[in-house]
Amino acid sequence: MITIEEVINKVQKKCSDTDTDLIKLAYDFAESAHKGQYRKSGEPYIQHSLHTAYSLAQMRADCNTIVAGLLHDVPEDTKYTLDDIKKNFGEEVEKLVKGITKLGKIKYRGIERYRESLRKMFLAMAQDVRVILIKFSDRLHNLRTLDALPPNKQQRIAKETLEIYAPIAGLLGIERIKWQMEDICFKYLYPDEYIKLEYKYEVEKKAERQKYIQKIKLILRERLAKEEKIDYVVESRMKHLYSIYRKMRIKDRQFDEINDVFALRIITNNISNCYKILGIIHDIWRPKPGHFKDYISVPKPNGYRSLHTTVFGLGGRATEFQIRTREMDDEAKFGIAAHWHYKQKGSAEPRKQPKWVKEILEMQKSSSNANDFIKKIKLDVFQNRIFVFSPKGDVFELPEGATPIDFAYAVHTDIGNQASVALVNEKVTTLDHRLKNGDLVEIKVNKNRKGPNHNWIKFVKTKRAREKIKQNCRGAGIKKFIPGI
Ligand code: MN
């Protein structure tokens, strides 16, 4: 059980300038609205709202997002409506709550359900990324209270989370939410494997691991004490059970082979100290060839930054270090949510992001206030792009006005080259049809087709499709018919 005071404390710790009075008001409103309602676990319903808000505070979400987190189930489950929310908390909060309410309604089953839920997540994200943050926090608490539900529901929710929510959290770089979700789902979906791994990790190996890590820390402390001006903390990293399980499955290895690697994280005050510490570590222990990764100069596509290295530690045992700044660490844990925070604190270095996240951040830099920013996101970033779906439920991001041929080339060059019939939402359409957000697109190929039709160039919208058509027409020997190539 948690209280609103705990939520507010968390908020103040993470962002001291938040309007906590509004949060308190939202709590009073939600508390009276949900009065007399209980969760399946027997707890008062408001506990769910509080836990949702608490996770949002941990992610350093802004005030309106936390308010919306407290109110997110009000229109669905109480006598109060979205209008009441608008009157009391304003239009922005109303929109966030509305986004969440819409996400919740999914009527399909099986693969249809999967596709629909994925589609809704992307559409909600297109409207306002904060809706997804609230949904993640909501889902996390639902997962933590899954025990109260019947087994078939547990399975359905866990499966959906593992297939949809966790990957999207990864896409947004919110690692902390991703692994928390994964480990809970793992427990419900593969209980035997979970119990076995948990026992090995938490019981059999724990003492040995802690002892080893203590020794490593001691050696490091001695060496780093000689260096001036290096502030740092060492954290021993939890290896997440689902990620161990996945590695065992994918690489077909035994637990000991994977868990033999001890993992430590060093957090320091600036980038040059990251490299200094790396140098010191490599000086003490011999690095394992091929294991050094510099994600600071070359960040991962989701924006992740850190130095990684594995060394032959004490007794030659493989020991993995991640070295990064506090800001990088927050970003790795909270992803896009952390950017808002650091933006507020005035630090903003250019870095690699998925294209649309990057654009969001660019826009955030040039916006004078939050409202302005949200408006711009809607207009500029998502206005001119759409998300469409393959029959398997894969999501493709395309520019507005894209056609089935653009989609075909986005899936695979061969599919583009041999495209003959397009089905949009299960109806046959022309190949130059304008796709809309959320369309389900299927391309039928003709294996006898030698290459694309160069007339397609006239209507395709993506660079990829245009280039592939040019290349493959050229290959087919019709170069001379296309002027300018
Ligand atoms: Mn909820």
Residues whose N, C-alpha, C, O or C-beta is under 5 A from the ligand:
A	BS01	MN	D73 D138
